[in-house]
Amino acid sequence: MLGPIRLTNALIDHLISQPDAVIVNVSSGLAFVPLSATPTYSATKAALHSYSVSLREQLKGKVEMLNAL
């Protein structure tokens, strides 16, 4: 989870200054239907999805935010 957050924070000023900038985070269906055999994976994918949704709202009109499953 720290990787996407830190990378986004490091690049956001640059991305905002670019036309048509896009951030893509790759999540998983396990964010919504967790698998008991992989609880940490499922939890981090859910956290990434939530982060992406929040970031999309925060960056609206500045940087496009995509969350691929």
PDB file of N, CA, C, O and CB in Angstrom:
ATOM      1  N   MET A   1       0.808  -1.189   0.000  1.00  0.00           N
ATOM      2  CA  MET A   1       0.000   0.000   0.000  1.00  0.00           C
ATOM      3  C   MET A   1       0.858   1.263   0.000  1.00  0.00           C
ATOM      4  O   MET A   1       0.483   2.279  -0.585  1.00  0.00           O
ATOM      5  CB  MET A   1      -0.923  -0.007   1.189  1.00  0.00           C
ATOM      6  N   LEU A   2       2.008   1.188   0.659  1.00  0.00           N
ATOM      7  CA  LEU A   2       2.854   2.382   0.726  1.00  0.00           C
ATOM      8  C   LEU A   2       3.458   2.746  -0.633  1.00  0.00           C
ATOM      9  O   LEU A   2       3.699   3.923  -0.903  1.00  0.00           O
ATOM     10  CB  LEU A   2       3.968   2.169   1.741  1.00  0.00           C
ATOM     11  N   GLY A   3       3.701   1.771  -1.475  1.00  0.00           N
ATOM     12  CA  GLY A   3       4.288   2.037  -2.791  1.00  0.00           C
ATOM     13  C   GLY A   3       3.432   2.979  -3.627  1.00  0.00           C
ATOM     14  O   GLY A   3       3.922   4.025  -4.053  1.00  0.00           O
ATOM     15  N   PRO A   4       2.160   2.640  -3.876  1.00  0.00           N
ATOM     16  CA  PRO A   4       1.311   3.544  -4.660  1.00  0.00           C
ATOM     17  C   PRO A   4       1.127   4.921  -4.015  1.00  0.00           C
ATOM     18  O   PRO A   4       1.090   5.935  -4.714  1.00  0.00           O
ATOM     19  CB  PRO A   4      -0.042   2.909  -4.869  1.00  0.00           C
ATOM     20  N   ILE A   5       1.012   4.958  -2.692  1.00  0.00           N
ATOM     21  CA  ILE A   5       0.832   6.235  -2.003  1.00  0.00           C
ATOM     22  C   ILE A   5       2.080   7.108  -2.153  1.00  0.00           C
ATOM     23  O   ILE A   5       1.982   8.285  -2.497  1.00  0.00           O
ATOM     24  CB  ILE A   5       0.517   6.005  -0.511  1.00  0.00           C
ATOM     25  N   ARG A   6       3.223   6.537  -1.898  1.00  0.00           N
ATOM     26  CA  ARG A   6       4.471   7.322  -1.980  1.00  0.00           C
ATOM     27  C   ARG A   6       4.781   7.753  -3.412  1.00  0.00           C
ATOM     28  O   ARG A   6       5.221   8.880  -3.640  1.00  0.00           O
ATOM     29  CB  ARG A   6       5.646   6.508  -1.424  1.00  0.00           C
ATOM     30  N   LEU A   7       4.557   6.872  -4.362  1.00  0.00           N
ATOM     31  CA  LEU A   7       4.815   7.220  -5.760  1.00  0.00           C
ATOM     32  C   LEU A   7       3.875   8.335  -6.224  1.00  0.00           C
ATOM     33  O   LEU A   7       4.303   9.278  -6.889  1.00  0.00           O
ATOM     34  CB  LEU A   7       4.656   5.979  -6.663  1.00  0.00           C
ATOM     35  N   THR A   8       2.598   8.221  -5.869  1.00  0.00           N
ATOM     36  CA  THR A   8       1.636   9.266  -6.221  1.00  0.00           C
ATOM     37  C   THR A   8       2.033  10.591  -5.595  1.00  0.00           C
ATOM     38  O   THR A   8       2.036  11.623  -6.267  1.00  0.00           O
ATOM     39  CB  THR A   8       0.221   8.874  -5.775  1.00  0.00           C
ATOM     40  N   ASN A   9       2.370  10.569  -4.310  1.00  0.00           N
ATOM     41  CA  ASN A   9       2.772  11.801  -3.630  1.00  0.00           C
ATOM     42  C   ASN A   9       4.024  12.416  -4.256  1.00  0.00           C
ATOM     43  O   ASN A   9       4.140  13.638  -4.342  1.00  0.00           O
ATOM     44  CB  ASN A   9       3.016  11.526  -2.151  1.00  0.00           C
ATOM     45  N   ALA A  10       4.952  11.574  -4.688  1.00  0.00           N
ATOM     46  CA  ALA A  10       6.193  12.075  -5.284  1.00  0.00           C
ATOM     47  C   ALA A  10       5.956  12.715  -6.652  1.00  0.00           C
ATOM     48  O   ALA A  10       6.678  13.633  -7.039  1.00  0.00           O
ATOM     49  CB  ALA A  10       7.205  10.942  -5.414  1.00  0.00           C
ATOM     50  N   LEU A  11       4.953  12.239  -7.383  1.00  0.00           N
ATOM     51  CA  LEU A  11       4.750  12.685  -8.764  1.00  0.00           C
ATOM     52  C   LEU A  11       3.557  13.611  -8.967  1.00  0.00           C
ATOM     53  O   LEU A  11       3.384  14.146 -10.063  1.00  0.00           O
ATOM     54  CB  LEU A  11       4.587  11.502  -9.638  1.00  0.00           C
ATOM     55  N   ILE A  12       2.732  13.816  -7.950  1.00  0.00           N
ATOM     56  CA  ILE A  12       1.460  14.511  -8.155  1.00  0.00           C
ATOM     57  C   ILE A  12       1.636  15.934  -8.668  1.00  0.00           C
ATOM     58  O   ILE A  12       0.880  16.358  -9.543  1.00  0.00           O
ATOM     59  CB  ILE A  12       0.681  14.539  -6.866  1.00  0.00           C
ATOM     60  N   ASP A  13       2.595  16.677  -8.163  1.00  0.00           N
ATOM     61  CA  ASP A  13       2.797  18.052  -8.643  1.00  0.00           C
ATOM     62  C   ASP A  13       3.138  18.067 -10.132  1.00  0.00           C
ATOM     63  O   ASP A  13       2.644  18.910 -10.881  1.00  0.00           O
ATOM     64  CB  ASP A  13       3.917  18.744  -7.840  1.00  0.00           C
ATOM     65  N   HIS A  14       3.972  17.144 -10.547  1.00  0.00           N
ATOM     66  CA  HIS A  14       4.333  17.040 -11.962  1.00  0.00           C
ATOM     67  C   HIS A  14       3.113  16.636 -12.798  1.00  0.00           C
ATOM     68  O   HIS A  14       2.873  17.207 -13.861  1.00  0.00           O
ATOM     69  CB  HIS A  14       5.480  16.016 -12.155  1.00  0.00           C
ATOM     70  N   LEU A  15       2.354  15.666 -12.322  1.00  0.00           N
ATOM     71  CA  LEU A  15       1.193  15.197 -13.079  1.00  0.00           C
ATOM     72  C   LEU A  15       0.138  16.283 -13.234  1.00  0.00           C
ATOM     73  O   LEU A  15      -0.465  16.416 -14.298  1.00  0.00           O
ATOM     74  CB  LEU A  15       0.583  13.982 -12.403  1.00  0.00           C
ATOM     75  N   ILE A  16      -0.087  17.055 -12.187  1.00  0.00           N
ATOM     76  CA  ILE A  16      -1.082  18.127 -12.250  1.00  0.00           C
ATOM     77  C   ILE A  16      -0.714  19.149 -13.321  1.00  0.00           C
ATOM     78  O   ILE A  16      -1.594  19.747 -13.940  1.00  0.00           O
ATOM     79  CB  ILE A  16      -1.216  18.818 -10.883  1.00  0.00           C
ATOM     80  N   SER A  17       0.571  19.349 -13.539  1.00  0.00           N
ATOM     81  CA  SER A  17       1.012  20.338 -14.527  1.00  0.00           C
ATOM     82  C   SER A  17       0.966  19.812 -15.963  1.00  0.00           C
ATOM     83  O   SER A  17       1.209  20.567 -16.904  1.00  0.00           O
ATOM     84  CB  SER A  17       2.419  20.789 -14.202  1.00  0.00           C
ATOM     85  N   GLN A  18       0.661  18.539 -16.136  1.00  0.00           N
ATOM     86  CA  GLN A  18       0.648  17.932 -17.471  1.00  0.00           C
ATOM     87  C   GLN A  18      -0.776  17.829 -18.015  1.00  0.00           C
ATOM     88  O   GLN A  18      -1.701  17.511 -17.269  1.00  0.00           O
ATOM     89  CB  GLN A  18       1.298  16.540 -17.432  1.00  0.00           C
ATOM     90  N   PRO A  19      -0.956  18.093 -19.302  1.00  0.00           N
ATOM     91  CA  PRO A  19      -2.285  17.888 -19.892  1.00  0.00           C
ATOM     92  C   PRO A  19      -2.550  16.387 -20.050  1.00  0.00           C
ATOM     93  O   PRO A  19      -1.660  15.625 -20.429  1.00  0.00           O
ATOM     94  CB  PRO A  19      -2.400  18.615 -21.273  1.00  0.00           C
ATOM     95  N   ASP A  20      -3.744  15.991 -19.764  1.00  0.00           N
ATOM     96  CA  ASP A  20      -4.175  14.595 -19.947  1.00  0.00           C
ATOM     97  C   ASP A  20      -3.398  13.590 -19.106  1.00  0.00           C
ATOM     98  O   ASP A  20      -3.182  12.462 -19.551  1.00  0.00           O
ATOM     99  CB  ASP A  20      -4.048  14.218 -21.391  1.00  0.00           C
ATOM    100  N   ALA A  21      -2.974  13.965 -17.909  1.00  0.00           N
ATOM    101  CA  ALA A  21      -2.269  13.037 -17.025  1.00  0.00           C
ATOM    102  C   ALA A  21      -3.253  12.015 -16.452  1.00  0.00           C
ATOM    103  O   ALA A  21      -4.411  12.332 -16.180  1.00  0.00           O
ATOM    104  CB  ALA A  21      -1.553  13.804 -15.881  1.00  0.00           C
ATOM    105  N   VAL A  22      -2.769  10.787 -16.276  1.00  0.00           N
ATOM    106  CA  VAL A  22      -3.597   9.700 -15.752  1.00  0.00           C
ATOM    107  C   VAL A  22      -2.796   8.909 -14.734  1.00  0.00           C
ATOM    108  O   VAL A  22      -1.613   8.636 -14.937  1.00  0.00           O
ATOM    109  CB  VAL A  22      -4.097   8.774 -16.894  1.00  0.00           C
ATOM    110  N   ILE A  23      -3.443   8.545 -13.642  1.00  0.00           N
ATOM    111  CA  ILE A  23      -2.877   7.614 -12.659  1.00  0.00           C
ATOM    112  C   ILE A  23      -3.690   6.335 -12.761  1.00  0.00           C
ATOM    113  O   ILE A  23      -4.920   6.380 -12.741  1.00  0.00           O
ATOM    114  CB  ILE A  23      -2.903   8.208 -11.183  1.00  0.00           C
ATOM    115  N   VAL A  24      -3.014   5.193 -12.870  1.00  0.00           N
ATOM    116  CA  VAL A  24      -3.690   3.907 -12.942  1.00  0.00           C
ATOM    117  C   VAL A  24      -3.227   3.044 -11.782  1.00  0.00           C
ATOM    118  O   VAL A  24      -2.035   2.769 -11.645  1.00  0.00           O
ATOM    119  CB  VAL A  24      -3.419   3.207 -14.298  1.00  0.00           C
ATOM    120  N   ASN A  25      -4.164   2.616 -10.947  1.00  0.00           N
ATOM    121  CA  ASN A  25      -3.874   1.661  -9.885  1.00  0.00           C
ATOM    122  C   ASN A  25      -4.544   0.346 -10.240  1.00  0.00           C
ATOM    123  O   ASN A  25      -5.682   0.336 -10.708  1.00  0.00           O
ATOM    124  CB  ASN A  25      -4.358   2.183  -8.495  1.00  0.00           C
ATOM    125  N   VAL A  26      -3.854  -0.758 -10.023  1.00  0.00           N
ATOM    126  CA  VAL A  26      -4.399  -2.070 -10.340  1.00  0.00           C
ATOM    127  C   VAL A  26      -4.811  -2.758  -9.054  1.00  0.00           C
ATOM    128  O   VAL A  26      -3.988  -3.036  -8.182  1.00  0.00           O
ATOM    129  CB  VAL A  26      -3.376  -2.928 -11.120  1.00  0.00           C
ATOM    130  N   SER A  27      -6.098  -3.025  -8.957  1.00  0.00           N
ATOM    131  CA  SER A  27      -6.661  -3.673  -7.778  1.00  0.00           C
ATOM    132  C   SER A  27      -7.059  -5.101  -8.147  1.00  0.00           C
ATOM    133  O   SER A  27      -6.470  -5.701  -9.046  1.00  0.00           O
ATOM    134  CB  SER A  27      -7.886  -2.873  -7.226  1.00  0.00           C
ATOM    135  N   SER A  28      -8.045  -5.634  -7.462  1.00  0.00           N
ATOM    136  CA  SER A  28      -8.469  -7.008  -7.697  1.00  0.00           C
ATOM    137  C   SER A  28      -9.903  -7.171  -7.236  1.00  0.00           C
ATOM    138  O   SER A  28     -10.376  -6.435  -6.370  1.00  0.00           O
ATOM    139  CB  SER A  28      -7.544  -8.010  -6.971  1.00  0.00           C
ATOM    140  N   GLY A  29     -10.584  -8.129  -7.815  1.00  0.00           N
ATOM    141  CA  GLY A  29     -11.928  -8.473  -7.349  1.00  0.00           C
ATOM    142  C   GLY A  29     -11.928  -8.916  -5.899  1.00  0.00           C
ATOM    143  O   GLY A  29     -12.957  -8.869  -5.226  1.00  0.00           O
ATOM    144  N   LEU A  30     -10.761  -9.350  -5.416  1.00  0.00           N
ATOM    145  CA  LEU A  30     -10.657  -9.768  -4.014  1.00  0.00           C
ATOM    146  C   LEU A  30     -10.790  -8.583  -3.057  1.00  0.00           C
ATOM    147  O   LEU A  30     -10.920  -8.779  -1.849  1.00  0.00           O
ATOM    148  CB  LEU A  30      -9.327 -10.480  -3.775  1.00  0.00           C
ATOM    149  N   ALA A  31     -10.759  -7.369  -3.577  1.00  0.00           N
ATOM    150  CA  ALA A  31     -11.030  -6.197  -2.746  1.00  0.00           C
ATOM    151  C   ALA A  31     -12.480  -6.191  -2.289  1.00  0.00           C
ATOM    152  O   ALA A  31     -12.806  -5.640  -1.238  1.00  0.00           O
ATOM    153  CB  ALA A  31     -10.709  -4.903  -3.511  1.00  0.00           C
ATOM    154  N   PHE A  32     -13.350  -6.809  -3.085  1.00  0.00           N
ATOM    155  CA  PHE A  32     -14.786  -6.817  -2.807  1.00  0.00           C
ATOM    156  C   PHE A  32     -15.282  -8.157  -2.278  1.00  0.00           C
ATOM    157  O   PHE A  32     -16.253  -8.213  -1.523  1.00  0.00           O
ATOM    158  CB  PHE A  32     -15.548  -6.460  -4.055  1.00  0.00           C
ATOM    159  N   VAL A  33     -14.616  -9.225  -2.673  1.00  0.00           N
ATOM    160  CA  VAL A  33     -14.975 -10.569  -2.215  1.00  0.00           C
ATOM    161  C   VAL A  33     -13.689 -11.218  -1.706  1.00  0.00           C
ATOM    162  O   VAL A  33     -13.040 -11.974  -2.430  1.00  0.00           O
ATOM    163  CB  VAL A  33     -15.648 -11.432  -3.374  1.00  0.00           C
ATOM    164  N   PRO A  34     -13.320 -10.918  -0.449  1.00  0.00           N
ATOM    165  CA  PRO A  34     -12.032 -11.399   0.060  1.00  0.00           C
ATOM    166  C   PRO A  34     -11.939 -12.922   0.138  1.00  0.00           C
ATOM    167  O   PRO A  34     -12.931 -13.621   0.343  1.00  0.00           O
ATOM    168  CB  PRO A  34     -11.779 -10.818   1.424  1.00  0.00           C
ATOM    169  N   LEU A  35     -10.736 -13.396  -0.030  1.00  0.00           N
ATOM    170  CA  LEU A  35     -10.441 -14.826   0.039  1.00  0.00           C
ATOM    171  C   LEU A  35      -9.768 -15.102   1.382  1.00  0.00           C
ATOM    172  O   LEU A  35      -8.751 -14.489   1.706  1.00  0.00           O
ATOM    173  CB  LEU A  35      -9.530 -15.285  -1.160  1.00  0.00           C
ATOM    174  N   SER A  36     -10.325 -16.006   2.148  1.00  0.00           N
ATOM    175  CA  SER A  36      -9.805 -16.247   3.501  1.00  0.00           C
ATOM    176  C   SER A  36      -8.365 -16.755   3.488  1.00  0.00           C
ATOM    177  O   SER A  36      -7.642 -16.588   4.471  1.00  0.00           O
ATOM    178  CB  SER A  36     -10.690 -17.247   4.228  1.00  0.00           C
ATOM    179  N   ALA A  37      -7.948 -17.367   2.397  1.00  0.00           N
ATOM    180  CA  ALA A  37      -6.580 -17.879   2.311  1.00  0.00           C
ATOM    181  C   ALA A  37      -5.552 -16.757   2.112  1.00  0.00           C
ATOM    182  O   ALA A  37      -4.361 -16.951   2.356  1.00  0.00           O
ATOM    183  CB  ALA A  37      -6.473 -18.884   1.170  1.00  0.00           C
ATOM    184  N   THR A  38      -6.018 -15.594   1.670  1.00  0.00           N
ATOM    185  CA  THR A  38      -5.107 -14.466   1.416  1.00  0.00           C
ATOM    186  C   THR A  38      -5.666 -13.171   2.017  1.00  0.00           C
ATOM    187  O   THR A  38      -5.979 -12.235   1.281  1.00  0.00           O
ATOM    188  CB  THR A  38      -4.874 -14.289  -0.109  1.00  0.00           C
ATOM    189  N   PRO A  39      -5.791 -13.112   3.335  1.00  0.00           N
ATOM    190  CA  PRO A  39      -6.422 -11.934   3.945  1.00  0.00           C
ATOM    191  C   PRO A  39      -5.635 -10.636   3.749  1.00  0.00           C
ATOM    192  O   PRO A  39      -6.237  -9.583   3.539  1.00  0.00           O
ATOM    193  CB  PRO A  39      -6.611 -12.174   5.415  1.00  0.00           C
ATOM    194  N   THR A  40      -4.329 -10.690   3.811  1.00  0.00           N
ATOM    195  CA  THR A  40      -3.533  -9.469   3.659  1.00  0.00           C
ATOM    196  C   THR A  40      -3.634  -8.937   2.240  1.00  0.00           C
ATOM    197  O   THR A  40      -3.791  -7.733   2.037  1.00  0.00           O
ATOM    198  CB  THR A  40      -2.064  -9.730   4.023  1.00  0.00           C
ATOM    199  N   TYR A  41      -3.545  -9.815   1.265  1.00  0.00           N
ATOM    200  CA  TYR A  41      -3.683  -9.417  -0.138  1.00  0.00           C
ATOM    201  C   TYR A  41      -5.042  -8.769  -0.372  1.00  0.00           C
ATOM    202  O   TYR A  41      -5.135  -7.696  -0.969  1.00  0.00           O
ATOM    203  CB  TYR A  41      -3.502 -10.635  -1.070  1.00  0.00           C
ATOM    204  N   SER A  42      -6.093  -9.429   0.101  1.00  0.00           N
ATOM    205  CA  SER A  42      -7.449  -8.908  -0.078  1.00  0.00           C
ATOM    206  C   SER A  42      -7.611  -7.550   0.599  1.00  0.00           C
ATOM    207  O   SER A  42      -8.214  -6.640   0.030  1.00  0.00           O
ATOM    208  CB  SER A  42      -8.479  -9.898   0.477  1.00  0.00           C
ATOM    209  N   ALA A  43      -7.081  -7.411   1.802  1.00  0.00           N
ATOM    210  CA  ALA A  43      -7.203  -6.155   2.552  1.00  0.00           C
ATOM    211  C   ALA A  43      -6.446  -5.019   1.868  1.00  0.00           C
ATOM    212  O   ALA A  43      -6.943  -3.894   1.810  1.00  0.00           O
ATOM    213  CB  ALA A  43      -6.684  -6.339   3.982  1.00  0.00           C
ATOM    214  N   THR A  44      -5.254  -5.299   1.352  1.00  0.00           N
ATOM    215  CA  THR A  44      -4.493  -4.231   0.698  1.00  0.00           C
ATOM    216  C   THR A  44      -5.141  -3.827  -0.625  1.00  0.00           C
ATOM    217  O   THR A  44      -5.082  -2.657  -1.002  1.00  0.00           O
ATOM    218  CB  THR A  44      -3.042  -4.677   0.460  1.00  0.00           C
ATOM    219  N   LYS A  45      -5.748  -4.758  -1.327  1.00  0.00           N
ATOM    220  CA  LYS A  45      -6.454  -4.415  -2.561  1.00  0.00           C
ATOM    221  C   LYS A  45      -7.696  -3.581  -2.249  1.00  0.00           C
ATOM    222  O   LYS A  45      -8.031  -2.672  -3.009  1.00  0.00           O
ATOM    223  CB  LYS A  45      -6.845  -5.692  -3.335  1.00  0.00           C
ATOM    224  N   ALA A  46      -8.379  -3.875  -1.152  1.00  0.00           N
ATOM    225  CA  ALA A  46      -9.524  -3.059  -0.727  1.00  0.00           C
ATOM    226  C   ALA A  46      -9.053  -1.652  -0.350  1.00  0.00           C
ATOM    227  O   ALA A  46      -9.702  -0.662  -0.687  1.00  0.00           O
ATOM    228  CB  ALA A  46     -10.260  -3.724   0.474  1.00  0.00           C
ATOM    229  N   ALA A  47      -7.930  -1.575   0.344  1.00  0.00           N
ATOM    230  CA  ALA A  47      -7.378  -0.274   0.716  1.00  0.00           C
ATOM    231  C   ALA A  47      -6.975   0.515  -0.527  1.00  0.00           C
ATOM    232  O   ALA A  47      -7.218   1.720  -0.594  1.00  0.00           O
ATOM    233  CB  ALA A  47      -6.169  -0.449   1.649  1.00  0.00           C
ATOM    234  N   LEU A  48      -6.371  -0.140  -1.500  1.00  0.00           N
ATOM    235  CA  LEU A  48      -5.968   0.530  -2.739  1.00  0.00           C
ATOM    236  C   LEU A  48      -7.193   1.047  -3.485  1.00  0.00           C
ATOM    237  O   LEU A  48      -7.172   2.152  -4.028  1.00  0.00           O
ATOM    238  CB  LEU A  48      -5.159  -0.430  -3.638  1.00  0.00           C
ATOM    239  N   HIS A  49      -8.249   0.257  -3.512  1.00  0.00           N
ATOM    240  CA  HIS A  49      -9.473   0.699  -4.172  1.00  0.00           C
ATOM    241  C   HIS A  49     -10.029   1.949  -3.485  1.00  0.00           C
ATOM    242  O   HIS A  49     -10.384   2.919  -4.154  1.00  0.00           O
ATOM    243  CB  HIS A  49     -10.527  -0.430  -4.170  1.00  0.00           C
ATOM    244  N   SER A  50     -10.104   1.927  -2.162  1.00  0.00           N
ATOM    245  CA  SER A  50     -10.612   3.075  -1.409  1.00  0.00           C
ATOM    246  C   SER A  50      -9.737   4.305  -1.629  1.00  0.00           C
ATOM    247  O   SER A  50     -10.255   5.405  -1.820  1.00  0.00           O
ATOM    248  CB  SER A  50     -10.687   2.744   0.088  1.00  0.00           C
ATOM    249  N   TYR A  51      -8.438   4.133  -1.606  1.00  0.00           N
ATOM    250  CA  TYR A  51      -7.499   5.223  -1.856  1.00  0.00           C
ATOM    251  C   TYR A  51      -7.737   5.811  -3.249  1.00  0.00           C
ATOM    252  O   TYR A  51      -7.757   7.031  -3.415  1.00  0.00           O
ATOM    253  CB  TYR A  51      -6.038   4.727  -1.718  1.00  0.00           C
ATOM    254  N   SER A  52      -7.914   4.954  -4.232  1.00  0.00           N
ATOM    255  CA  SER A  52      -8.125   5.397  -5.609  1.00  0.00           C
ATOM    256  C   SER A  52      -9.419   6.190  -5.753  1.00  0.00           C
ATOM    257  O   SER A  52      -9.452   7.206  -6.447  1.00  0.00           O
ATOM    258  CB  SER A  52      -8.143   4.198  -6.549  1.00  0.00           C
ATOM    259  N   VAL A  53     -10.476   5.733  -5.105  1.00  0.00           N
ATOM    260  CA  VAL A  53     -11.758   6.444  -5.159  1.00  0.00           C
ATOM    261  C   VAL A  53     -11.618   7.828  -4.531  1.00  0.00           C
ATOM    262  O   VAL A  53     -12.115   8.812  -5.079  1.00  0.00           O
ATOM    263  CB  VAL A  53     -12.866   5.634  -4.438  1.00  0.00           C
ATOM    264  N   SER A  54     -10.951   7.907  -3.397  1.00  0.00           N
ATOM    265  CA  SER A  54     -10.742   9.190  -2.725  1.00  0.00           C
ATOM    266  C   SER A  54      -9.867  10.116  -3.564  1.00  0.00           C
ATOM    267  O   SER A  54     -10.147  11.309  -3.688  1.00  0.00           O
ATOM    268  CB  SER A  54     -10.106   8.972  -1.347  1.00  0.00           C
ATOM    269  N   LEU A  55      -8.807   9.556  -4.136  1.00  0.00           N
ATOM    270  CA  LEU A  55      -7.897  10.343  -4.963  1.00  0.00           C
ATOM    271  C   LEU A  55      -8.613  10.865  -6.211  1.00  0.00           C
ATOM    272  O   LEU A  55      -8.377  11.996  -6.638  1.00  0.00           O
ATOM    273  CB  LEU A  55      -6.673   9.500  -5.363  1.00  0.00           C
ATOM    274  N   ARG A  56      -9.484  10.042  -6.792  1.00  0.00           N
ATOM    275  CA  ARG A  56     -10.248  10.465  -7.970  1.00  0.00           C
ATOM    276  C   ARG A  56     -11.045  11.737  -7.654  1.00  0.00           C
ATOM    277  O   ARG A  56     -11.076  12.674  -8.451  1.00  0.00           O
ATOM    278  CB  ARG A  56     -11.202   9.331  -8.442  1.00  0.00           C
ATOM    279  N   GLU A  57     -11.676  11.755  -6.502  1.00  0.00           N
ATOM    280  CA  GLU A  57     -12.465  12.927  -6.105  1.00  0.00           C
ATOM    281  C   GLU A  57     -11.554  14.136  -5.849  1.00  0.00           C
ATOM    282  O   GLU A  57     -11.867  15.258  -6.248  1.00  0.00           O
ATOM    283  CB  GLU A  57     -13.303  12.612  -4.840  1.00  0.00           C
ATOM    284  N   GLN A  58     -10.444  13.892  -5.190  1.00  0.00           N
ATOM    285  CA  GLN A  58      -9.509  14.965  -4.853  1.00  0.00           C
ATOM    286  C   GLN A  58      -8.881  15.598  -6.095  1.00  0.00           C
ATOM    287  O   GLN A  58      -8.631  16.803  -6.122  1.00  0.00           O
ATOM    288  CB  GLN A  58      -8.417  14.433  -3.942  1.00  0.00           C
ATOM    289  N   LEU A  59      -8.630  14.789  -7.116  1.00  0.00           N
ATOM    290  CA  LEU A  59      -7.939  15.271  -8.320  1.00  0.00           C
ATOM    291  C   LEU A  59      -8.878  15.589  -9.473  1.00  0.00           C
ATOM    292  O   LEU A  59      -8.423  15.856 -10.585  1.00  0.00           O
ATOM    293  CB  LEU A  59      -6.940  14.250  -8.774  1.00  0.00           C
ATOM    294  N   LYS A  60     -10.179  15.565  -9.221  1.00  0.00           N
ATOM    295  CA  LYS A  60     -11.167  15.797 -10.277  1.00  0.00           C
ATOM    296  C   LYS A  60     -10.854  17.090 -11.029  1.00  0.00           C
ATOM    297  O   LYS A  60     -10.655  18.147 -10.429  1.00  0.00           O
ATOM    298  CB  LYS A  60     -12.591  15.853  -9.684  1.00  0.00           C
ATOM    299  N   GLY A  61     -10.817  16.979 -12.352  1.00  0.00           N
ATOM    300  CA  GLY A  61     -10.528  18.134 -13.197  1.00  0.00           C
ATOM    301  C   GLY A  61      -9.052  18.426 -13.374  1.00  0.00           C
ATOM    302  O   GLY A  61      -8.686  19.328 -14.127  1.00  0.00           O
ATOM    303  N   LYS A  62      -8.194  17.671 -12.689  1.00  0.00           N
ATOM    304  CA  LYS A  62      -6.750  17.901 -12.780  1.00  0.00           C
ATOM    305  C   LYS A  62      -6.022  16.696 -13.365  1.00  0.00           C
ATOM    306  O   LYS A  62      -5.261  16.824 -14.325  1.00  0.00           O
ATOM    307  CB  LYS A  62      -6.182  18.229 -11.404  1.00  0.00           C
ATOM    308  N   VAL A  63      -6.262  15.524 -12.778  1.00  0.00           N
ATOM    309  CA  VAL A  63      -5.611  14.289 -13.212  1.00  0.00           C
ATOM    310  C   VAL A  63      -6.681  13.207 -13.220  1.00  0.00           C
ATOM    311  O   VAL A  63      -7.449  13.074 -12.267  1.00  0.00           O
ATOM    312  CB  VAL A  63      -4.395  13.898 -12.272  1.00  0.00           C
ATOM    313  N   GLU A  64      -6.728  12.435 -14.303  1.00  0.00           N
ATOM    314  CA  GLU A  64      -7.682  11.331 -14.368  1.00  0.00           C
ATOM    315  C   GLU A  64      -7.170  10.171 -13.495  1.00  0.00           C
ATOM    316  O   GLU A  64      -5.980   9.856 -13.498  1.00  0.00           O
ATOM    317  CB  GLU A  64      -7.895  10.866 -15.852  1.00  0.00           C
ATOM    318  N   MET A  65      -8.073   9.558 -12.767  1.00  0.00           N
ATOM    319  CA  MET A  65      -7.719   8.452 -11.867  1.00  0.00           C
ATOM    320  C   MET A  65      -8.452   7.211 -12.312  1.00  0.00           C
ATOM    321  O   MET A  65      -9.682   7.198 -12.356  1.00  0.00           O
ATOM    322  CB  MET A  65      -8.059   8.788 -10.388  1.00  0.00           C
ATOM    323  N   LEU A  66      -7.710   6.158 -12.644  1.00  0.00           N
ATOM    324  CA  LEU A  66      -8.308   4.885 -13.058  1.00  0.00           C
ATOM    325  C   LEU A  66      -7.919   3.815 -12.054  1.00  0.00           C
ATOM    326  O   LEU A  66      -6.791   3.786 -11.562  1.00  0.00           O
ATOM    327  CB  LEU A  66      -7.857   4.485 -14.498  1.00  0.00           C
ATOM    328  N   ASN A  67      -8.863   2.942 -11.759  1.00  0.00           N
ATOM    329  CA  ASN A  67      -8.600   1.804 -10.888  1.00  0.00           C
ATOM    330  C   ASN A  67      -8.990   0.552 -11.648  1.00  0.00           C
ATOM    331  O   ASN A  67     -10.175   0.242 -11.764  1.00  0.00           O
ATOM    332  CB  ASN A  67      -9.380   1.916  -9.533  1.00  0.00           C
ATOM    333  N   ALA A  68      -8.016  -0.165 -12.164  1.00  0.00           N
ATOM    334  CA  ALA A  68      -8.268  -1.371 -12.951  1.00  0.00           C
ATOM    335  C   ALA A  68      -8.391  -2.573 -12.020  1.00  0.00           C
ATOM    336  O   ALA A  68      -7.648  -2.709 -11.048  1.00  0.00           O
ATOM    337  CB  ALA A  68      -7.137  -1.598 -13.992  1.00  0.00           C
ATOM    338  N   LEU A  69      -9.339  -3.433 -12.339  1.00  0.00           N
ATOM    339  CA  LEU A  69      -9.489  -4.666 -11.555  1.00  0.00           C
ATOM    340  C   LEU A  69      -8.860  -5.822 -12.273  1.00  0.00           C
ATOM    341  O   LEU A  69      -8.883  -6.947 -11.772  1.00  0.00           O
ATOM    342  CB  LEU A  69     -10.958  -4.966 -11.274  1.00  0.00           C
TER     343      LEU A  69
END
